[in-house]
């Protein structure tokens, strides 16, 4: 639209210049020629009429000059608008390139996150194998109903725990005084700003916790069984700074790394 307006303005300016030249030539042809039989009074009257006509043409010429000046101003404004439009197109083109680059970076980060998730799954599998071979600290301190002289093994969920050879279970008083370290804190109706360093879709909070346990960077999780963000309902965070208000039905669970390390060492 701006290009069409500019072309129309240029054509108008060209027509005005052509009309000025035509009127100049017409004024030049209005010379005073008299025959020998013409009287002085007739010659003076004719000269006066031609002078009036010339003055009118000069007025018209000045009007045309004014219109030409206005047209030049309009042309300058149109050229400025065209330049601004070109600059806007260049800026839009650069923004599109930047958007494509950001999309590529996001895809790259997603691929790297999948690689890290695979490593986390392998770590979780190792931990589960380890837990299957040795009891945790919580299992060892659960022998509150067993005395030092008793031959019964401690129970967890009414199931006897087979302790490794050489593992001794203390008496009730000792076991009661040794509280198992708390592994998770939560759920908390707060929010950790951002979407964390990794997000997945899981069926329950325990699966989300296992993903966090398998990644040493993970300090907390954000999970919801009802809502999702970009198709994911489990997000791993490397921070426990839950300074924001709760987002939808997502809840925060904070992992105690020292307690986890203690469990793994036992």
N, C-alpha and C positions, 0 to 999 in steps of 0.2 A: 504493500500500500504506500509506503514512504517513497519507494522508487518511482511509482506512477505519478505521485504528486510532484516529484522533482522534475520529471520529463515534461509535465504540463507547464510548470513554471518557466522552464527554459524556452519552450515553444512560444509562450506568451511574450517573453522578453524579445525574442527574435522578430515577432510580428510588430512590436512597438517600434523597434529600430528601423524596420523597413518602411513603416508609415511616416516616421520622421523624415527619412531621406526623400520620400515622394513629395512631402509638403515643402521641403526646402527647394526642390527642383521646380515645383509649381510657383513658388514665390519669386525664384530667379527669372522665370519666363514673363512675369508681369512688368516688363520695361515700358517706359513712356515713349511712344512713337506718335508723332503728329503729322498730318498732311499740311501742305502749304495753304490750304483754304480754311484751316481751323482758326477760330478767334481766340484771343488771349483768355477771355473769361471761360470759354469752353475748355481750354487746356488746363486752366487752374482748377476748374470743377472736376475734370477727369483725374487730375493729379491728386486732388484731395480724396476722391473716392478710392483711388488706388492705395493711398496712404492709410486710409481707414481699414481697407481690406488687408493690407500688410500688417497693421497693428493687431487685427484679429488673429491673423495667422501666427504672429509672434506669441500672442496669449495662448493659442492652442499649442504652440511649440513648448511653452513653459509648462503647461499642464502635462504634456507628454513627458517632459523631462522629470517632473515630479512623480509621474506614474512609473517611469523607468527606475528612479531611485527607490521607490517602494518595492518594485519587482526585484531589484538587487538585494534589498534587505530580506525579502522572502526567500530568494535563492540562497542567501547565506545561511538563513535559518534551516532551510531544507538540507543543505550540505552538512550542517552541524548535526541534524537529526540522523542523516544517513551514516555519519561517522559514529555516532552513539550506537546505532543499530549494529554496525559492524563490530564495534567493541563488545556489545552484548553477546553477539554470536560467538566471538572468540572466547569470551568468558564462559559461556554455556558449554562450548566444546571442551574447554579445559576441565570444567566441573564433571563432565561425563567421563573424561579420562580418569579423573581422580576417583569417581564412584566405581568405575570398573576395577581400579587398583585396589580399593578398599574391599570390594567383593572377593577379589583374588586372595587378599590377605586373610579374610575371614575363612575362606575355604582351606587355606593352608593351615590356619590355626585349628580348624576342625579335624584335619587329617592328623596333625600332631597330637591333638587331644585323644583321638582314637588309638594312636600308638601308645600313649601313656595309659589309656584305659586297659589296653591289652596287657601291659606290664603289671598294672594293678591287679587284674584278674589272676595273673600268674602268682603274684605275691600272696593274694588271698588263698589260692589253692595250697601254697606252701604252708601258710599259717594253719589252715584247716587240717592238713596232714599232720602238722606238729601237735595240734590240739587233740587229734585222735590218738596220738601215741603217749602224750603225757597229760596229767590233770592240771587244771589251772589253779592259781592261788585261791580263788573262790571255792573250788572243790576241796582243797586241802583244809580250809578253815571251817568247812561245813560240818565237821565232826563234833558238834556241840553236845551230842548225846553219847559220846564215846569217852571212856576213861582210859587212863594210861595202862590199866591192867586188863582192859577188855580186849577180846580177840575179834570183836565185830568191826567191820569196815564202815567208814562214814557213808551216808546216803545222800543222794541228790535226786529230788523228785521220786523218792521211794525206790531208787535204784542204787545198788551197791557200786561204789567207785573202786576200781582196781588200781591201787596205788603202785608205782614202781617199787622194785625191791629196794629196801633201805630207807623208805619214807616212813616216818613215824608220825602218828597223830597225837597231838597233845590232849590234856584233860579238858573237861568242860570249861573250867575257869580260864585256862590259857586261851582256848579257842574263842571264848566270848570277848576277851580283851583285844583280840586281833581282828579288827574290822577290815573287810576286804576293801581295797581302794575302789572308789567310784569311777567307772570307766566312762560313762556318758552323763552329761548334764542336760536336762530337757525333758519334755519339749518346752520351748520358750516361744511366746507369742511376740517375737521381735523380728528384726530384719538386719542382715548384713548387707551393706550397700554393694551393688554389682551382682553379676551372675556367677561369681566364682571363677575358678580356672578350668572347671570341667562340669558338664551337665549330661545326664542320662535319663532314660525313662525306665523305671523299675516298678515291680508289683507291690512292694511293701517297704516299710522303713528299715527293716533289718537288712534287706539287700542294699539299700543306700548306705547304711552304716558299714557293711562289709567292703563296699567300694572305697570308702574313706579310710578304713583300717589298712587297706592294701597300698595306699599311696602316702608316702612319708610327708608329702607337702600338706596333706589334709589336716586341718585343725577343727573343722566344724562342717555340718551338713545342713542343707535347707530342703525340707521334704514336705510334700502334700499328697494325700491320697485322693483328693478331689479335683484340684486345679493343676494346671500346667503352664509353663512359659516356653514358647517356641517349641511345643511338642515334648517338653521334658519336665519331669516332676522331682528330680533329685539333682542338687547342685553341691559340688564340693568346694569348700572355701579354705584358703590358706591363712585366714584370720578368724578370730573369735570376737571381733568388734561389732557386736549387734547393736548399733546405735540408732537404727531406723525403726519406724513403726512396722507392724506386721503387714506383709504383702499377701492379700487374699487369704487363703487358708494355709499357707506355707508356715512351717514351724522350724525353729532352730534347735539343733542338737550339737553340743560341744563335746569334743573328744579329749580325754585326758591322756596325753601321750606318755607321761611317766607311769600311769597305772597300766597302760597297755604294755609298755616295756617290762614292767614288773611281772605281768602275767606271762609274757613270752619267755622270761628268764627262769621262771619256776619250773 
